[in-house]
Amino acid sequence: MAFDIEKTLAHIPERSLKADAIKATGLQNTDDVISMGVADMSFKPPSVVLDELTNEIQQGFFGYYGGKNNYKAALKNWMKKMHSWEPKSEWIHTAHGLVAAIGTALRAYTSKGDGIILFSPVYHSFKKIIQANDRNPIECRMDLCKGKYYLDLGRLEGMLTGQEKMIIFCSPHNPGGRIWSLEVQRELAYFCKRHNLLLIIDEIHNDLVFPKNKHVTFPLAAEGLFDNFILMTSTTKTFNIAGGLMGNVIIPNIKLGIQFSKANMATGESPNRFGMIMGERAMQEGQNWLKSLMEYIDENRNIFDHEINSIPLVRSIRLEATYLAWVDFSKLGQDESSIMKKLVSDAKIIANPGSSFGLGGNKFVRFNLATSKEIVKEAGERIRSIFEN
Ligand SMILES: Cc1ncc(COP(=O)(O)O)c(C=O)c1O
């Protein structure tokens, strides 16, 4: 069962964040607006997932979820098949989405005022959830060299004050789509060990990897040297089922697992029936769909990069993973608000301003490429026509 482009959604559904973002532009005529902000895809999930949910609806049972053991078996199998590492069942906890899980982890392992380290620019909700929990985000800026981001652990070491308790690490990285090698992750593991830092690894984009690239799941890098970590994964990005709000929190360290369980219980967490059912089915039979999806988005990436890189002084960072293009407009000499204004008013494109991703993001823009080729081409042409002169 391969990915089928005919299954592209014809319209942006009314009850979606994308529809809200279009309304928020305030544009009179929104018919030709291209929505490239919100990180979900314009594609229907695999048909096995749709069929499974349809069966559930026809059955008419919308009560509490049960059947976690089957879900865990599907996850273990998926991790083994896709990432060559298999968690034990008792290491797997569920959550209402990974941002919620990070909030739970913050409350489980840190105290108000503690420093929480991020490698910026990074997914904006990390900083928000840290601040909403009264912890202190510490942004360590990554270096961008020849179109690739690098961690600078020397810089981070120089920033440490002793108040830092945790690092939240995004792998593959959003934005920029960087895949972190085993060696880089091992260095990070040593760093955390040396400084007694708990490491949260958000691998929500771990399956969205372009052909010829390989994601390395963190436990492979940490094996035998470090277990003060929490691995978070999900099916929601991979199969476009983010509305199913669920996620996996994998904790090999028994003591950390007990602490997380307690904090999770304090939130009243019990699995979202529809998310779990969709996720389980997707992991059982979604591999071919995913392969075709990434081949399709790979072509989108080429189309988009070709258009963008033909604009003098503008560069699209070459993605290794994710469908979220990251474009550097900083050499244009325009401020970010005017770049964003031109995108919305002139190009009629909604995208994410880079400054919302923290240090090093200013004058970059993130564009979602998980839509049809025609739309990606049209978007690239509009951006080129506006910024090429
Ligand atoms: C790195 C990262 N983590 C988490 C999320 C959101 O996860 P959830 O919907 O499970 O809260 C996103 C969404 O774009 C993301 O990019």
The ligand as an ORCA input file, in Angstrom:
! r2SCAN-3c Opt
* xyz 0 1
  C      10.259     18.792     17.282
  C       8.783     18.753     17.544
  N       8.312     18.236     18.685
  C       6.996     18.175     18.958
  C       6.078     18.658     18.054
  C       4.620     18.597     18.384
  O       4.327     17.411     18.996
  P       2.892     17.106     19.588
  O       1.886     17.484     18.561
  O       2.961     15.634     19.834
  O       2.774     17.885     20.851
  C       6.507     19.214     16.843
  C       5.545     19.759     15.877
  O       5.870     20.329     14.879
  C       7.895     19.250     16.582
  O       8.377     19.754     15.439
*
